[in-house]
């Protein structure tokens, strides 16, 4: 439901990019850290493990291009 994000949204936002993230086309893939039934220590361990994997480039990440304007 991308319209939930874009309706009455900021005019300068590039809303057309949302179309790329269609779940039917493999978009919006993510790793879910389900912490609902875990103790604080377990949650912390899960998050630290995910962060370490991210730093090693082993998880899906959003890669942003360099800004076109120096003030962005």
PDB file of N, H, CA, C and O in Angstrom:
ATOM      1  N   UNK A   1       0.809  -1.177   0.000  1.00  0.00           N
ATOM      2  CA  UNK A   1       0.000   0.000   0.000  1.00  0.00           C
ATOM      3  C   UNK A   1       0.863   1.255   0.000  1.00  0.00           C
ATOM      4  O   UNK A   1       0.819   2.033   0.953  1.00  0.00           O
ATOM      5  N   UNK A   2       1.646   1.462  -1.055  1.00  0.00           N
ATOM      6  H   UNK A   2       1.682   0.830  -1.829  1.00  0.00           H
ATOM      7  CA  UNK A   2       2.520   2.640  -1.102  1.00  0.00           C
ATOM      8  C   UNK A   2       1.773   3.961  -1.011  1.00  0.00           C
ATOM      9  O   UNK A   2       2.341   4.968  -0.588  1.00  0.00           O
ATOM     10  N   UNK A   3       0.504   3.965  -1.404  1.00  0.00           N
ATOM     11  H   UNK A   3       0.043   3.147  -1.747  1.00  0.00           H
ATOM     12  CA  UNK A   3      -0.266   5.211  -1.347  1.00  0.00           C
ATOM     13  C   UNK A   3      -0.383   5.740   0.089  1.00  0.00           C
ATOM     14  O   UNK A   3      -0.576   6.938   0.297  1.00  0.00           O
ATOM     15  N   UNK A   4      -0.266   4.855   1.065  1.00  0.00           N
ATOM     16  H   UNK A   4      -0.109   3.882   0.897  1.00  0.00           H
ATOM     17  CA  UNK A   4      -0.318   5.281   2.461  1.00  0.00           C
ATOM     18  C   UNK A   4       0.845   6.220   2.761  1.00  0.00           C
ATOM     19  O   UNK A   4       0.707   7.165   3.538  1.00  0.00           O
ATOM     20  N   UNK A   5       1.981   5.953   2.146  1.00  0.00           N
ATOM     21  H   UNK A   5       2.093   5.186   1.515  1.00  0.00           H
ATOM     22  CA  UNK A   5       3.161   6.796   2.359  1.00  0.00           C
ATOM     23  C   UNK A   5       3.118   8.062   1.511  1.00  0.00           C
ATOM     24  O   UNK A   5       3.529   9.128   1.969  1.00  0.00           O
ATOM     25  N   UNK A   6       2.628   7.955   0.291  1.00  0.00           N
ATOM     26  H   UNK A   6       2.294   7.089  -0.081  1.00  0.00           H
ATOM     27  CA  UNK A   6       2.773   9.058  -0.655  1.00  0.00           C
ATOM     28  C   UNK A   6       1.617  10.048  -0.675  1.00  0.00           C
ATOM     29  O   UNK A   6       1.812  11.193  -1.083  1.00  0.00           O
ATOM     30  N   UNK A   7       0.426   9.652  -0.253  1.00  0.00           N
ATOM     31  H   UNK A   7       0.268   8.722   0.079  1.00  0.00           H
ATOM     32  CA  UNK A   7      -0.722  10.564  -0.285  1.00  0.00           C
ATOM     33  C   UNK A   7      -0.477  11.747   0.643  1.00  0.00           C
ATOM     34  O   UNK A   7      -0.170  11.577   1.823  1.00  0.00           O
ATOM     35  N   UNK A   8      -0.616  12.925   0.099  1.00  0.00           N
ATOM     36  H   UNK A   8      -0.865  13.063  -0.859  1.00  0.00           H
ATOM     37  CA  UNK A   8      -0.379  14.179   0.837  1.00  0.00           C
ATOM     38  C   UNK A   8       1.049  14.256   1.377  1.00  0.00           C
ATOM     39  O   UNK A   8       1.305  14.903   2.392  1.00  0.00           O
ATOM     40  N   UNK A   9       1.966  13.595   0.691  1.00  0.00           N
ATOM     41  H   UNK A   9       1.758  13.069  -0.134  1.00  0.00           H
ATOM     42  CA  UNK A   9       3.364  13.592   1.120  1.00  0.00           C
ATOM     43  C   UNK A   9       4.128  14.787   0.582  1.00  0.00           C
ATOM     44  O   UNK A   9       3.586  15.612  -0.154  1.00  0.00           O
ATOM     45  N   UNK A  10       5.362  14.866   0.952  1.00  0.00           N
ATOM     46  H   UNK A  10       5.803  14.196   1.550  1.00  0.00           H
ATOM     47  CA  UNK A  10       6.253  15.943   0.541  1.00  0.00           C
ATOM     48  C   UNK A  10       6.418  15.911  -0.973  1.00  0.00           C
ATOM     49  O   UNK A  10       6.765  14.873  -1.536  1.00  0.00           O
ATOM     50  N   UNK A  11       6.173  17.034  -1.636  1.00  0.00           N
ATOM     51  H   UNK A  11       5.891  17.877  -1.179  1.00  0.00           H
ATOM     52  CA  UNK A  11       6.218  17.098  -3.100  1.00  0.00           C
ATOM     53  C   UNK A  11       7.599  16.784  -3.660  1.00  0.00           C
ATOM     54  O   UNK A  11       7.701  16.251  -4.765  1.00  0.00           O
ATOM     55  N   UNK A  12       8.656  17.097  -2.934  1.00  0.00           N
ATOM     56  H   UNK A  12       8.574  17.530  -2.037  1.00  0.00           H
ATOM     57  CA  UNK A  12      10.012  16.886  -3.439  1.00  0.00           C
ATOM     58  C   UNK A  12      10.472  15.430  -3.314  1.00  0.00           C
ATOM     59  O   UNK A  12      11.511  15.057  -3.858  1.00  0.00           O
ATOM     60  N   UNK A  13       9.704  14.617  -2.605  1.00  0.00           N
ATOM     61  H   UNK A  13       8.859  14.920  -2.164  1.00  0.00           H
ATOM     62  CA  UNK A  13      10.082  13.212  -2.447  1.00  0.00           C
ATOM     63  C   UNK A  13       9.947  12.501  -3.791  1.00  0.00           C
ATOM     64  O   UNK A  13       9.069  12.831  -4.589  1.00  0.00           O
ATOM     65  N   UNK A  14      10.809  11.536  -4.035  1.00  0.00           N
ATOM     66  H   UNK A  14      11.522  11.268  -3.387  1.00  0.00           H
ATOM     67  CA  UNK A  14      10.785  10.798  -5.303  1.00  0.00           C
ATOM     68  C   UNK A  14       9.945   9.538  -5.130  1.00  0.00           C
ATOM     69  O   UNK A  14      10.481   8.434  -5.036  1.00  0.00           O
ATOM     70  N   UNK A  15       8.643   9.709  -5.088  1.00  0.00           N
ATOM     71  H   UNK A  15       8.208  10.606  -5.163  1.00  0.00           H
ATOM     72  CA  UNK A  15       7.707   8.626  -4.803  1.00  0.00           C
ATOM     73  C   UNK A  15       7.751   7.527  -5.852  1.00  0.00           C
ATOM     74  O   UNK A  15       7.386   6.388  -5.560  1.00  0.00           O
ATOM     75  N   UNK A  16       8.188   7.840  -7.062  1.00  0.00           N
ATOM     76  H   UNK A  16       8.484   8.765  -7.300  1.00  0.00           H
ATOM     77  CA  UNK A  16       8.222   6.806  -8.107  1.00  0.00           C
ATOM     78  C   UNK A  16       9.170   5.663  -7.751  1.00  0.00           C
ATOM     79  O   UNK A  16       9.039   4.563  -8.288  1.00  0.00           O
ATOM     80  N   UNK A  17      10.114   5.909  -6.860  1.00  0.00           N
ATOM     81  H   UNK A  17      10.220   6.802  -6.424  1.00  0.00           H
ATOM     82  CA  UNK A  17      11.042   4.851  -6.446  1.00  0.00           C
ATOM     83  C   UNK A  17      10.333   3.737  -5.684  1.00  0.00           C
ATOM     84  O   UNK A  17      10.800   2.597  -5.679  1.00  0.00           O
ATOM     85  N   UNK A  18       9.221   4.051  -5.047  1.00  0.00           N
ATOM     86  H   UNK A  18       8.842   4.976  -5.052  1.00  0.00           H
ATOM     87  CA  UNK A  18       8.498   3.030  -4.293  1.00  0.00           C
ATOM     88  C   UNK A  18       8.014   1.896  -5.185  1.00  0.00           C
ATOM     89  O   UNK A  18       7.902   0.755  -4.738  1.00  0.00           O
ATOM     90  N   UNK A  19       7.731   2.201  -6.425  1.00  0.00           N
ATOM     91  H   UNK A  19       7.821   3.128  -6.788  1.00  0.00           H
ATOM     92  CA  UNK A  19       7.228   1.162  -7.331  1.00  0.00           C
ATOM     93  C   UNK A  19       8.227   0.035  -7.518  1.00  0.00           C
ATOM     94  O   UNK A  19       7.831  -1.100  -7.783  1.00  0.00           O
ATOM     95  N   UNK A  20       9.523   0.327  -7.384  1.00  0.00           N
ATOM     96  H   UNK A  20       9.845   1.249  -7.168  1.00  0.00           H
ATOM     97  CA  UNK A  20      10.558  -0.712  -7.526  1.00  0.00           C
ATOM     98  C   UNK A  20      10.484  -1.747  -6.424  1.00  0.00           C
ATOM     99  O   UNK A  20      10.931  -2.881  -6.598  1.00  0.00           O
ATOM    100  N   UNK A  21       9.927  -1.364  -5.302  1.00  0.00           N
ATOM    101  H   UNK A  21       9.564  -0.443  -5.161  1.00  0.00           H
ATOM    102  CA  UNK A  21       9.936  -2.231  -4.135  1.00  0.00           C
ATOM    103  C   UNK A  21       8.641  -3.031  -4.000  1.00  0.00           C
ATOM    104  O   UNK A  21       8.111  -3.195  -2.901  1.00  0.00           O
ATOM    105  N   UNK A  22       8.154  -3.513  -5.102  1.00  0.00           N
ATOM    106  H   UNK A  22       8.585  -3.380  -5.995  1.00  0.00           H
ATOM    107  CA  UNK A  22       6.937  -4.323  -5.110  1.00  0.00           C
ATOM    108  C   UNK A  22       7.280  -5.713  -4.590  1.00  0.00           C
ATOM    109  O   UNK A  22       8.132  -6.379  -5.178  1.00  0.00           O
ATOM    110  N   UNK A  23       6.645  -6.183  -3.501  1.00  0.00           N
ATOM    111  H   UNK A  23       5.953  -5.642  -3.023  1.00  0.00           H
ATOM    112  CA  UNK A  23       6.967  -7.495  -2.951  1.00  0.00           C
ATOM    113  C   UNK A  23       6.770  -8.640  -3.941  1.00  0.00           C
ATOM    114  O   UNK A  23       7.407  -9.686  -3.818  1.00  0.00           O
ATOM    115  N   UNK A  24       5.898  -8.445  -4.911  1.00  0.00           N
ATOM    116  H   UNK A  24       5.380  -7.595  -5.011  1.00  0.00           H
ATOM    117  CA  UNK A  24       5.677  -9.497  -5.915  1.00  0.00           C
ATOM    118  C   UNK A  24       6.870  -9.632  -6.849  1.00  0.00           C
ATOM    119  O   UNK A  24       7.010 -10.645  -7.534  1.00  0.00           O
ATOM    120  N   UNK A  25       7.730  -8.618  -6.884  1.00  0.00           N
ATOM    121  H   UNK A  25       7.616  -7.795  -6.328  1.00  0.00           H
ATOM    122  CA  UNK A  25       8.921  -8.638  -7.733  1.00  0.00           C
ATOM    123  C   UNK A  25      10.195  -8.770  -6.911  1.00  0.00           C
ATOM    124  O   UNK A  25      11.277  -8.424  -7.386  1.00  0.00           O
ATOM    125  N   UNK A  26      10.080  -9.257  -5.704  1.00  0.00           N
ATOM    126  H   UNK A  26       9.201  -9.537  -5.318  1.00  0.00           H
ATOM    127  CA  UNK A  26      11.255  -9.448  -4.861  1.00  0.00           C
ATOM    128  C   UNK A  26      11.649  -8.227  -4.056  1.00  0.00           C
ATOM    129  O   UNK A  26      12.683  -8.233  -3.390  1.00  0.00           O
ATOM    130  N   UNK A  27      10.838  -7.179  -4.108  1.00  0.00           N
ATOM    131  H   UNK A  27       9.998  -7.174  -4.650  1.00  0.00           H
ATOM    132  CA  UNK A  27      11.148  -5.970  -3.367  1.00  0.00           C
ATOM    133  C   UNK A  27      10.765  -6.082  -1.902  1.00  0.00           C
ATOM    134  O   UNK A  27      10.052  -7.004  -1.506  1.00  0.00           O
ATOM    135  N   UNK A  28      11.233  -5.158  -1.117  1.00  0.00           N
ATOM    136  H   UNK A  28      11.812  -4.409  -1.439  1.00  0.00           H
ATOM    137  CA  UNK A  28      10.967  -5.088   0.306  1.00  0.00           C
ATOM    138  C   UNK A  28      11.415  -6.343   1.050  1.00  0.00           C
ATOM    139  O   UNK A  28      10.797  -6.727   2.043  1.00  0.00           O
ATOM    140  N   UNK A  29      12.482  -6.984   0.581  1.00  0.00           N
ATOM    141  H   UNK A  29      12.984  -6.673  -0.226  1.00  0.00           H
ATOM    142  CA  UNK A  29      13.027  -8.120   1.306  1.00  0.00           C
ATOM    143  C   UNK A  29      13.742  -7.607   2.540  1.00  0.00           C
ATOM    144  O   UNK A  29      14.459  -6.608   2.486  1.00  0.00           O
ATOM    145  N   UNK A  30      13.543  -8.284   3.636  1.00  0.00           N
ATOM    146  H   UNK A  30      12.960  -9.096   3.680  1.00  0.00           H
ATOM    147  CA  UNK A  30      14.196  -7.843   4.860  1.00  0.00           C
ATOM    148  C   UNK A  30      14.335  -9.009   5.826  1.00  0.00           C
ATOM    149  O   UNK A  30      13.640 -10.020   5.723  1.00  0.00           O
ATOM    150  N   UNK A  31      15.227  -8.841   6.741  1.00  0.00           N
ATOM    151  H   UNK A  31      15.792  -8.020   6.825  1.00  0.00           H
ATOM    152  CA  UNK A  31      15.400  -9.812   7.819  1.00  0.00           C
ATOM    153  C   UNK A  31      14.641  -9.272   9.019  1.00  0.00           C
ATOM    154  O   UNK A  31      14.834  -8.121   9.412  1.00  0.00           O
ATOM    155  N   UNK A  32      13.787 -10.089   9.598  1.00  0.00           N
ATOM    156  H   UNK A  32      13.630 -11.024   9.278  1.00  0.00           H
ATOM    157  CA  UNK A  32      12.996  -9.662  10.744  1.00  0.00           C
ATOM    158  C   UNK A  32      13.630 -10.204  12.015  1.00  0.00           C
ATOM    159  O   UNK A  32      13.875 -11.404  12.136  1.00  0.00           O
ATOM    160  N   UNK A  33      13.890  -9.326  12.944  1.00  0.00           N
ATOM    161  H   UNK A  33      13.691  -8.351  12.847  1.00  0.00           H
ATOM    162  CA  UNK A  33      14.369  -9.727  14.267  1.00  0.00           C
ATOM    163  C   UNK A  33      13.161  -9.755  15.189  1.00  0.00           C
ATOM    164  O   UNK A  33      12.769  -8.729  15.745  1.00  0.00           O
ATOM    165  N   UNK A  34      12.576 -10.931  15.347  1.00  0.00           N
ATOM    166  H   UNK A  34      12.894 -11.765  14.895  1.00  0.00           H
ATOM    167  CA  UNK A  34      11.395 -11.069  16.198  1.00  0.00           C
ATOM    168  C   UNK A  34      11.842 -11.118  17.649  1.00  0.00           C
ATOM    169  O   UNK A  34      12.420 -12.107  18.100  1.00  0.00           O
ATOM    170  N   UNK A  35      11.572 -10.054  18.367  1.00  0.00           N
ATOM    171  H   UNK A  35      11.103  -9.251  18.001  1.00  0.00           H
ATOM    172  CA  UNK A  35      12.022  -9.940  19.750  1.00  0.00           C
ATOM    173  C   UNK A  35      10.876 -10.093  20.741  1.00  0.00           C
ATOM    174  O   UNK A  35      11.063  -9.907  21.944  1.00  0.00           O
ATOM    175  N   UNK A  36       9.703 -10.427  20.244  1.00  0.00           N
ATOM    176  H   UNK A  36       9.551 -10.578  19.267  1.00  0.00           H
ATOM    177  CA  UNK A  36       8.512 -10.414  21.094  1.00  0.00           C
ATOM    178  C   UNK A  36       8.567 -11.423  22.240  1.00  0.00           C
ATOM    179  O   UNK A  36       7.988 -11.167  23.295  1.00  0.00           O
ATOM    180  N   UNK A  37       9.225 -12.531  22.073  1.00  0.00           N
ATOM    181  H   UNK A  37       9.696 -12.739  21.215  1.00  0.00           H
ATOM    182  CA  UNK A  37       9.243 -13.551  23.131  1.00  0.00           C
ATOM    183  C   UNK A  37      10.655 -13.802  23.641  1.00  0.00           C
ATOM    184  O   UNK A  37      10.966 -14.910  24.080  1.00  0.00           O
ATOM    185  N   UNK A  38      11.507 -12.797  23.589  1.00  0.00           N
ATOM    186  H   UNK A  38      11.255 -11.897  23.233  1.00  0.00           H
ATOM    187  CA  UNK A  38      12.901 -12.974  23.985  1.00  0.00           C
ATOM    188  C   UNK A  38      13.264 -12.059  25.149  1.00  0.00           C
ATOM    189  O   UNK A  38      12.695 -10.982  25.326  1.00  0.00           O
ATOM    190  N   UNK A  39      14.211 -12.515  25.920  1.00  0.00           N
ATOM    191  H   UNK A  39      14.673 -13.390  25.776  1.00  0.00           H
ATOM    192  CA  UNK A  39      14.742 -11.705  27.028  1.00  0.00           C
ATOM    193  C   UNK A  39      15.633 -10.606  26.450  1.00  0.00           C
ATOM    194  O   UNK A  39      16.080 -10.697  25.307  1.00  0.00           O
ATOM    195  N   UNK A  40      15.882  -9.584  27.234  1.00  0.00           N
ATOM    196  H   UNK A  40      15.519  -9.509  28.163  1.00  0.00           H
ATOM    197  CA  UNK A  40      16.716  -8.458  26.777  1.00  0.00           C
ATOM    198  C   UNK A  40      18.075  -8.912  26.261  1.00  0.00           C
ATOM    199  O   UNK A  40      18.533  -8.445  25.218  1.00  0.00           O
ATOM    200  N   UNK A  41      18.717  -9.815  26.981  1.00  0.00           N
ATOM    201  H   UNK A  41      18.345 -10.195  27.828  1.00  0.00           H
ATOM    202  CA  UNK A  41      20.041 -10.292  26.565  1.00  0.00           C
ATOM    203  C   UNK A  41      19.977 -10.992  25.209  1.00  0.00           C
ATOM    204  O   UNK A  41      20.871 -10.829  24.378  1.00  0.00           O
ATOM    205  N   UNK A  42      18.925 -11.768  24.989  1.00  0.00           N
ATOM    206  H   UNK A  42      18.198 -11.901  25.663  1.00  0.00           H
ATOM    207  CA  UNK A  42      18.771 -12.452  23.700  1.00  0.00           C
ATOM    208  C   UNK A  42      18.554 -11.448  22.575  1.00  0.00           C
ATOM    209  O   UNK A  42      19.103 -11.598  21.483  1.00  0.00           O
ATOM    210  N   UNK A  43      17.748 -10.422  22.849  1.00  0.00           N
ATOM    211  H   UNK A  43      17.302 -10.300  23.736  1.00  0.00           H
ATOM    212  CA  UNK A  43      17.499  -9.378  21.853  1.00  0.00           C
ATOM    213  C   UNK A  43      18.803  -8.675  21.514  1.00  0.00           C
ATOM    214  O   UNK A  43      19.116  -8.464  20.343  1.00  0.00           O
ATOM    215  N   UNK A  44      19.558  -8.317  22.534  1.00  0.00           N
ATOM    216  H   UNK A  44      19.304  -8.489  23.486  1.00  0.00           H
ATOM    217  CA  UNK A  44      20.842  -7.653  22.308  1.00  0.00           C
ATOM    218  C   UNK A  44      21.769  -8.533  21.480  1.00  0.00           C
ATOM    219  O   UNK A  44      22.428  -8.042  20.564  1.00  0.00           O
ATOM    220  N   UNK A  45      21.828  -9.816  21.784  1.00  0.00           N
ATOM    221  H   UNK A  45      21.292 -10.215  22.528  1.00  0.00           H
ATOM    222  CA  UNK A  45      22.676 -10.739  21.019  1.00  0.00           C
ATOM    223  C   UNK A  45      22.237 -10.803  19.554  1.00  0.00           C
ATOM    224  O   UNK A  45      23.076 -10.800  18.652  1.00  0.00           O
ATOM    225  N   UNK A  46      20.934 -10.860  19.320  1.00  0.00           N
ATOM    226  H   UNK A  46      20.253 -10.863  20.053  1.00  0.00           H
ATOM    227  CA  UNK A  46      20.426 -10.915  17.945  1.00  0.00           C
ATOM    228  C   UNK A  46      20.819  -9.658  17.174  1.00  0.00           C
ATOM    229  O   UNK A  46      21.258  -9.734  16.027  1.00  0.00           O
ATOM    230  N   UNK A  47      20.659  -8.517  17.810  1.00  0.00           N
ATOM    231  H   UNK A  47      20.302  -8.456  18.742  1.00  0.00           H
ATOM    232  CA  UNK A  47      20.959  -7.251  17.138  1.00  0.00           C
ATOM    233  C   UNK A  47      22.449  -7.120  16.863  1.00  0.00           C
ATOM    234  O   UNK A  47      22.847  -6.719  15.769  1.00  0.00           O
ATOM    235  N   UNK A  48      23.266  -7.453  17.839  1.00  0.00           N
ATOM    236  H   UNK A  48      22.943  -7.779  18.728  1.00  0.00           H
ATOM    237  CA  UNK A  48      24.720  -7.378  17.646  1.00  0.00           C
ATOM    238  C   UNK A  48      25.161  -8.336  16.543  1.00  0.00           C
ATOM    239  O   UNK A  48      26.010  -7.986  15.724  1.00  0.00           O
ATOM    240  N   UNK A  49      24.597  -9.531  16.515  1.00  0.00           N
ATOM    241  H   UNK A  49      23.907  -9.815  17.181  1.00  0.00           H
ATOM    242  CA  UNK A  49      24.934 -10.497  15.468  1.00  0.00           C
ATOM    243  C   UNK A  49      24.566  -9.946  14.099  1.00  0.00           C
ATOM    244  O   UNK A  49      25.348 -10.046  13.154  1.00  0.00           O
ATOM    245  N   UNK A  50      23.361  -9.357  13.988  1.00  0.00           N
ATOM    246  H   UNK A  50      22.725  -9.275  14.756  1.00  0.00           H
ATOM    247  CA  UNK A  50      22.942  -8.786  12.706  1.00  0.00           C
ATOM    248  C   UNK A  50      23.869  -7.638  12.303  1.00  0.00           C
ATOM    249  O   UNK A  50      24.266  -7.541  11.142  1.00  0.00           O
ATOM    250  N   UNK A  51      24.212  -6.776  13.250  1.00  0.00           N
ATOM    251  H   UNK A  51      23.889  -6.855  14.193  1.00  0.00           H
ATOM    252  CA  UNK A  51      25.100  -5.637  12.949  1.00  0.00           C
ATOM    253  C   UNK A  51      26.470  -6.115  12.473  1.00  0.00           C
ATOM    254  O   UNK A  51      27.026  -5.559  11.525  1.00  0.00           O
ATOM    255  N   UNK A  52      27.007  -7.123  13.113  1.00  0.00           N
ATOM    256  H   UNK A  52      26.555  -7.575  13.882  1.00  0.00           H
ATOM    257  CA  UNK A  52      28.316  -7.653  12.694  1.00  0.00           C
ATOM    258  C   UNK A  52      28.246  -8.219  11.282  1.00  0.00           C
ATOM    259  O   UNK A  52      29.151  -8.007  10.475  1.00  0.00           O
ATOM    260  N   UNK A  53      27.162  -8.944  10.987  1.00  0.00           N
ATOM    261  H   UNK A  53      26.427  -9.116  11.643  1.00  0.00           H
ATOM    262  CA  UNK A  53      26.979  -9.480   9.634  1.00  0.00           C
ATOM    263  C   UNK A  53      26.837  -8.348   8.620  1.00  0.00           C
ATOM    264  O   UNK A  53      27.359  -8.441   7.509  1.00  0.00           O
ATOM    265  N   UNK A  54      26.136  -7.286   8.993  1.00  0.00           N
ATOM    266  H   UNK A  54      25.711  -7.211   9.895  1.00  0.00           H
ATOM    267  CA  UNK A  54      25.968  -6.139   8.093  1.00  0.00           C
ATOM    268  C   UNK A  54      27.308  -5.481   7.806  1.00  0.00           C
ATOM    269  O   UNK A  54      27.591  -5.117   6.665  1.00  0.00           O
ATOM    270  N   UNK A  55      28.135  -5.326   8.835  1.00  0.00           N
ATOM    271  H   UNK A  55      27.905  -5.622   9.763  1.00  0.00           H
ATOM    272  CA  UNK A  55      29.450  -4.716   8.642  1.00  0.00           C
ATOM    273  C   UNK A  55      30.350  -5.564   7.740  1.00  0.00           C
ATOM    274  O   UNK A  55      31.228  -5.036   7.058  1.00  0.00           O
ATOM    275  N   UNK A  56      30.128  -6.876   7.743  1.00  0.00           N
ATOM    276  H   UNK A  56      29.415  -7.305   8.297  1.00  0.00           H
ATOM    277  CA  UNK A  56      30.899  -7.769   6.869  1.00  0.00           C
ATOM    278  C   UNK A  56      30.268  -7.887   5.479  1.00  0.00           C
ATOM    279  O   UNK A  56      30.803  -8.575   4.609  1.00  0.00           O
ATOM    280  N   UNK A  57      29.122  -7.208   5.271  1.00  0.00           N
ATOM    281  H   UNK A  57      28.688  -6.649   5.977  1.00  0.00           H
ATOM    282  CA  UNK A  57      28.459  -7.266   3.970  1.00  0.00           C
ATOM    283  C   UNK A  57      27.686  -8.544   3.731  1.00  0.00           C
ATOM    284  O   UNK A  57      27.496  -8.944   2.582  1.00  0.00           O
ATOM    285  N   UNK A  58      27.238  -9.190   4.785  1.00  0.00           N
ATOM    286  H   UNK A  58      27.392  -8.865   5.718  1.00  0.00           H
ATOM    287  CA  UNK A  58      26.555 -10.480   4.668  1.00  0.00           C
ATOM    288  C   UNK A  58      25.035 -10.381   4.764  1.00  0.00           C
ATOM    289  O   UNK A  58      24.360 -11.410   4.788  1.00  0.00           O
ATOM    290  N   UNK A  59      24.488  -9.191   4.817  1.00  0.00           N
ATOM    291  H   UNK A  59      25.036  -8.355   4.798  1.00  0.00           H
ATOM    292  CA  UNK A  59      23.032  -9.027   4.882  1.00  0.00           C
ATOM    293  C   UNK A  59      22.593  -8.048   3.799  1.00  0.00           C
ATOM    294  O   UNK A  59      23.396  -7.278   3.272  1.00  0.00           O
ATOM    295  N   UNK A  60      21.304  -8.094   3.480  1.00  0.00           N
ATOM    296  H   UNK A  60      20.652  -8.720   3.908  1.00  0.00           H
ATOM    297  CA  UNK A  60      20.759  -7.146   2.517  1.00  0.00           C
ATOM    298  C   UNK A  60      20.844  -5.751   3.103  1.00  0.00           C
ATOM    299  O   UNK A  60      20.530  -5.533   4.273  1.00  0.00           O
ATOM    300  N   UNK A  61      21.269  -4.814   2.280  1.00  0.00           N
ATOM    301  H   UNK A  61      21.523  -4.990   1.329  1.00  0.00           H
ATOM    302  CA  UNK A  61      21.393  -3.437   2.745  1.00  0.00           C
ATOM    303  C   UNK A  61      20.913  -2.508   1.658  1.00  0.00           C
ATOM    304  O   UNK A  61      20.981  -2.830   0.472  1.00  0.00           O
ATOM    305  N   UNK A  62      20.432  -1.364   2.064  1.00  0.00           N
ATOM    306  H   UNK A  62      20.376  -1.102   3.028  1.00  0.00           H
ATOM    307  CA  UNK A  62      20.083  -0.326   1.106  1.00  0.00           C
ATOM    308  C   UNK A  62      21.353   0.445   0.802  1.00  0.00           C
ATOM    309  O   UNK A  62      22.023   0.938   1.709  1.00  0.00           O
ATOM    310  N   UNK A  63      21.671   0.544  -0.438  1.00  0.00           N
ATOM    311  H   UNK A  63      21.126   0.143  -1.175  1.00  0.00           H
ATOM    312  CA  UNK A  63      22.861   1.296  -0.848  1.00  0.00           C
ATOM    313  C   UNK A  63      22.389   2.600  -1.475  1.00  0.00           C
ATOM    314  O   UNK A  63      21.692   2.592  -2.489  1.00  0.00           O
ATOM    315  N   UNK A  64      22.764   3.700  -0.880  1.00  0.00           N
ATOM    316  H   UNK A  64      23.331   3.707  -0.056  1.00  0.00           H
ATOM    317  CA  UNK A  64      22.353   5.000  -1.379  1.00  0.00           C
ATOM    318  C   UNK A  64      23.453   5.604  -2.230  1.00  0.00           C
ATOM    319  O   UNK A  64      24.640   5.493  -1.922  1.00  0.00           O
ATOM    320  N   UNK A  65      23.029   6.242  -3.302  1.00  0.00           N
ATOM    321  H   UNK A  65      22.064   6.331  -3.551  1.00  0.00           H
ATOM    322  CA  UNK A  65      23.982   6.941  -4.156  1.00  0.00           C
ATOM    323  C   UNK A  65      24.429   8.217  -3.450  1.00  0.00           C
ATOM    324  O   UNK A  65      23.753   8.705  -2.544  1.00  0.00           O
ATOM    325  N   UNK A  66      25.540   8.737  -3.859  1.00  0.00           N
ATOM    326  H   UNK A  66      26.089   8.340  -4.595  1.00  0.00           H
ATOM    327  CA  UNK A  66      26.011  10.002  -3.314  1.00  0.00           C
ATOM    328  C   UNK A  66      25.005  11.098  -3.663  1.00  0.00           C
ATOM    329  O   UNK A  66      24.453  11.099  -4.764  1.00  0.00           O
ATOM    330  N   UNK A  67      24.762  12.028  -2.744  1.00  0.00           N
ATOM    331  H   UNK A  67      25.210  12.027  -1.850  1.00  0.00           H
ATOM    332  CA  UNK A  67      23.805  13.101  -3.026  1.00  0.00           C
ATOM    333  C   UNK A  67      24.270  13.949  -4.202  1.00  0.00           C
ATOM    334  O   UNK A  67      25.469  14.146  -4.402  1.00  0.00           O
ATOM    335  N   UNK A  68      23.326  14.442  -4.967  1.00  0.00           N
ATOM    336  H   UNK A  68      22.352  14.282  -4.805  1.00  0.00           H
ATOM    337  CA  UNK A  68      23.645  15.273  -6.123  1.00  0.00           C
ATOM    338  C   UNK A  68      23.976  16.700  -5.708  1.00  0.00           C
ATOM    339  O   UNK A  68      24.638  17.435  -6.440  1.00  0.00           O
ATOM    340  N   UNK A  69      23.509  17.078  -4.526  1.00  0.00           N
ATOM    341  H   UNK A  69      22.971  16.481  -3.931  1.00  0.00           H
ATOM    342  CA  UNK A  69      23.724  18.434  -4.068  1.00  0.00           C
ATOM    343  C   UNK A  69      24.552  18.394  -2.768  1.00  0.00           C
ATOM    344  O   UNK A  69      24.311  17.544  -1.910  1.00  0.00           O
ATOM    345  N   UNK A  70      25.504  19.287  -2.625  1.00  0.00           N
ATOM    346  H   UNK A  70      25.701  19.977  -3.322  1.00  0.00           H
ATOM    347  CA  UNK A  70      26.369  19.249  -1.443  1.00  0.00           C
ATOM    348  C   UNK A  70      25.622  19.523  -0.139  1.00  0.00           C
ATOM    349  O   UNK A  70      26.110  19.140   0.924  1.00  0.00           O
ATOM    350  N   UNK A  71      24.457  20.172  -0.180  1.00  0.00           N
ATOM    351  H   UNK A  71      24.060  20.483  -1.044  1.00  0.00           H
ATOM    352  CA  UNK A  71      23.740  20.505   1.041  1.00  0.00           C
ATOM    353  C   UNK A  71      22.803  19.382   1.491  1.00  0.00           C
ATOM    354  O   UNK A  71      22.160  19.511   2.533  1.00  0.00           O
ATOM    355  N   UNK A  72      22.709  18.293   0.740  1.00  0.00           N
ATOM    356  H   UNK A  72      23.232  18.189  -0.107  1.00  0.00           H
ATOM    357  CA  UNK A  72      21.822  17.185   1.100  1.00  0.00           C
ATOM    358  C   UNK A  72      22.558  16.200   1.962  1.00  0.00           C
ATOM    359  O   UNK A  72      21.986  15.191   2.373  1.00  0.00           O
TER     360      UNK A  72
END
